[in-house]
Amino acid sequence: MSDKHKKWGSFFLQWIPGILISVVFIYFLNNLIDFQELLSAIMGIEIKHILITCLLVVVSLGTRAAGWRALLSNRITLKDSFFIVSEGYFLNNIIPRSGEIGRALLLGATTNLNVMQGLSAIVIERAFDLAIAAVMFLTTIPFVLAMDWLQPIVITLLIIVFVGLLLMFFIAYKKDVAEMWLRKISDRNQFIKKVIFPQFNALLEGLQVLTNPIQILVGIFWIIISWSIWTILFYWMVTAFVKDTCFWWAIFSQSVLAMGIALPSAPAGLGVYEGTAVAALSVFNIPKSSALGIALILHIIQILMTSAIGLIGFVIQGVSIGETFKKIKARAKKPQNKDQE
């Protein structure tokens, strides 16, 4: 076997834990669901629910792009942000957990910003995402006794996110102190000196948005709008299957879904997305066949829409998908010393 094939083989081996988790979810769904009922539930959905869901997915991508652009201090255009975010989702549909690093690499390939600046903004974005999901869960869990065992886990997650955000704010405001501290450590550690320290200035530059309260508030605003649209989207699809639906069901389910798809999985979160959605919706005595129908249609629409827009973005921005995959593989294999890909 050639070295090239060995490298790709090693890269694909990293998928195995996620694929196994997806297989477990699919196995249990297969044993829980009556597929005749599932097919009947899906066939009963009206076309308007499909079309409006597609529209809401596009709007959610736009608001997510606006939020990420704000966290990048508006140093890229909304058009570039929209397509890069969509390309990131497309990459996740192909390679598990590749969307974040893919977005950072695409930022470096299509703008004058580098990879670390993109990653720092993504880390901030993800921290806010986790905080919002945790708050949504904690505000609805008093009404859902069936999953109260999750409450201490979510509270712990919220505390970790809060501490992480405080640390990032400290680094952003105390740039000189953080740089001096890392320089001292790098003198004793060659890996930090050769790999991490050269990237540190770019990381600090990306975190400087935290010193701009207005910019942060704009970013948080658009991220909250994005979550609101996802929740409305989820509620809209539930109403296609269950007529008497409460909006807070969607708030709770969306928060559980967000935490569930954070687990390792096969590409596009196959199995894990559906299993988590079924578990959340079953709390409200929604038949499992209907719950799986809701999850399947939502997931398929999201995959198709993000993949289509992502592919259009690659064409418009003139970026090679193959080269992007190679860079993602290289990043997953070992850190790079380059500031810009």
N, C-alpha and C positions, 0 to 999 in steps of 0.2 A: 504494500500500500504506500502511495506517495505521501510525502510530508504534507502536501496540500490537503489530501483526503483525510489524513490523520487530524489535522487542525480543525477541519470542518466537523469530523466525527466527535472530537472533544467538545466542540461548541454545542453540538446537538445533544450530547450527553447531559448538558446542563438543563435540558428541557424535561428530563425523565421524572423528577419529583412532581413537577406541575402536571405532567400528563397523567401520572398515576392518581393524583388527587382528582383530576377531571374524570377519569375512568370510574373511580369510586362513586362520585356524584351521579354519573350517568347510570351506573349499575343500580343504585338505590331508586332513582327515578323510574327506571325500567320496571322495577318490581312494585312500585307504588301506583303507577298510572294505568288507567284503563284507556288504551289507545283509541278505542272506538269512541269513547266519550270525548277524548282530546280532539279527534278529527271533527266530531260534530260541533264542538265548541268553537273551533277555528273557522269552520265553514259558515258559522252564523254571524261572523263579524262583518260590519258594513264597510264599504270602500272609503267612506268619509273618515273613518277612524284611521285607516292606513295613510291617507293623504295628509291629514292634519298632523299625524305623528311624524311623517317625513319632513313636513315644514318645520315643526318644532325642533327636530334634530338639527336642521340647518341653522335655526336661530340660536340654539344652544351653543353650536360651534362658534358663531359670531360673538356671542357674549363671553365665551371662554377665551377667545382670541383677544378681545378687548381687555380682559383682565390680565392676561399674560403680558400684553403690550404695555399696560400701565406699570407692571412690576419690572419691566425692562426700561422704565423711565421714558417711554414713548420714543425709544431710539430706533424703532422699526415701524414700517407702515402697517396699518390695520390689514391691508391686503396680504402682506407677507406673513403677518401673525396668523391670519385666518388659514392660509394654506399650510403653514408649517404645523399648526395644531392639528389640522385634518390629516396631514401626512404622518404625524405621530400616531394618531389613532389607526391609520392604515397599517403602519409598521407593527403595532400591537396585534393587529388581526393576523399577521403573518408569523411574527417572532414574539414569543411571550416576553413581557416586561422590556420591550425594546423602544417603546414610544418616547419615554423621557430622554434617554440618551440620544435617540434618533432626532428628536426635536432640537436638542442642543447642537448636534452635528450639522443639521440642516440650517440652523441659525448661522453657524460659522461658514457654511458653504454659500449662503445666499445674501448675507449682509456683511457689514464691517465689524460685527460683534464676534467674540470668540466663544468657544465651547463652554468655558467655565462661567462666563457671564450668563449664558443661557441656563446652565445647570443651577446656578444660585437662584435665579428667578423661579425655576421649576420647583426647587426645594421649598421656597417660601410659599408658592402656590399650593403645593401638596400639604404643607403644614396647615394652611387655612382650610383646605378641603377636609382634612381629618378633624379639625376643630368644629367645622360646620356639621359634619356627619355626627359627631359625638353629641353636640348640642341638640340636634334634631332627635336623636335617639333618646336622650335623657329627658326631653320635654314630653315625649309620648309614652315612655315606658311605664309611667304610673297607671296607664289605661290597659297595659298588656302584661298580665301576671305570668303568662306562659313563658316569657323570655326574660324574667327578672334576674335570672342567673347571669345574664350578660352585663347587667348594670355595673358591677365592680370592675369588670374588664374595660368597659368604655370609660369609666371615671379614671382609671389608671392611664388609659390611652390619652385622655384629655390633659391630664397632668403632665405626661411626657411631652405632648405637643406644646403645652404652655411653657414648660422649661426650655424646650428647644427654641421656641420663638424668642424667649428672653435672652438666651445665649446668642442668637443671631443679632438681636438688637444691640447687645453689649459689644459684639465684634464690630458691628457697623459704626457704632458711636465711638468706640475705643480702638480705632484702627491701628494706631501707633503701638498701643500696648499689646494687641494681638499679634502684630508683626514681630515685635521684639521677643515675645514669648515663643513664637514658632521658630524664630531665628536661633534662639538658645537651644531649643530641642533639636533643630536640624544639625547643629554642630556636633551632636552626639549620635545622630542617626543618619546614615548615608541615604537610606530610602527617602526619608522626609526631605533631605537636602537636595537630592537629585530629581525627585518626582513631584513631591507635594509643594515645596516652597516656590518653585518657578511658576506654579499655577495660582499661588495664593493672592497675588496682587489682582489678578483677573477676578478671582472669587470675591475679594473685598470690594472691588468696583461694582460687581453685581449686587452686593448686599447694601450698597450705599442708598438704594431706594428706600431702605428702612429709616433713613434719617430725614426723609421727606414725608411728613404726615399726610399731606394732601394727596400725594401720589399713591401712598399705601391705601388711603381711604377709597380712592378711585378703583384701585385694583380689587379691594375687598368687595366694593359695591358690585362690580361686574361678576365676580365669582359667586356672590350671593344670588344675583340675577340668574346666572347659569344654573345654580342648584334649584332655584325656584322653577325654572323652565323644565328641568329634568323631573321635578316632582309633579308638575302639572301634566307633563307628558305621561308619566306613570299613572296618574289618576285618570287621565283621559282613556288610556287603554283598559284600565280596570273597569270603567263604566261600560265598555263595549261588551264585557262578559257578565258583570254583576250590576244590576240596576241600582240597588240601594247601597251606595258606597259613601263613606265618610272621607273627607279630604285628609284627615289626620292619618288614615290608614296608609295613604301614599307617602306621607312624611316619614312615618315609622318604617315602612317597607324600603323606601329609598335609602334611609340611613343604614339599615341592615344589609341591603344589597351592596352599598359602598364598602362596608367592612368585609363582606364576603368575597368580593372580587379582588380584594387586596391579597388574598391567598394565592400561592403559586398555582398555575393552571396551564392547560393546553393553550395554543394560540386563540386569541379573542375571548378568553375566559370560558370556553365551551364547557358545559356541564356545571361548572361552579356558579356561573351567572344564573342558570336555570334553577339549580338546586337551592341556592340562597333565596331567590325570589319565591319559590314554592314554599320554603320553610317560613318566610315572613308572612306571606298571604294566608297560609293555612291557619295562622293564629286567629284570623277573623272568620274562620269556618267557611272560607271559600273552597269549593271542591278542588282537589289536587289537579284534576284534568283541566279545569278552567285556569288555575294558577299557572300551570305549565304552558297553557296556550298563551296567556298574557306574556309570560317571560320569553317564549319562543318568538312571538311576533315582534316584540320590542327589540330583542337581541338581533334578529335577522335584519330588521330595518336599520338599526344602528350600524351593523357591520356593512351592509350594502351602501348606505349613505356616506359613511366616513371613508370607506374604500374608494367609492366613486369620486368624491371630492378630493381625497388625498391623491389619487392618480392624476386627476386634472391639475392639481398643484405641482406635482413632479414635472408634468409636461410644460406648464406655464413658466415655472421657475428654472427649467432647463437643468434639472438635477437628475443624475443617474440613480435609479433604484438599486441596481447591482452594486455600484460603488458605495452607496449608503449602507447596504447590508455588510459589505466588507469592513467598513469603518466601525460598524456596531460590533462585529465579531472581534475586531482588533481591540476595541475598548473593553469588551467582556473578557478578553484573554489577558491583557495587562495594561496598566496605565500608560498613557502617552506623555511625552515631554513637550509636545508641541502646544503652543498657545492657541493655535487656530488650525482647524482641520480644513 
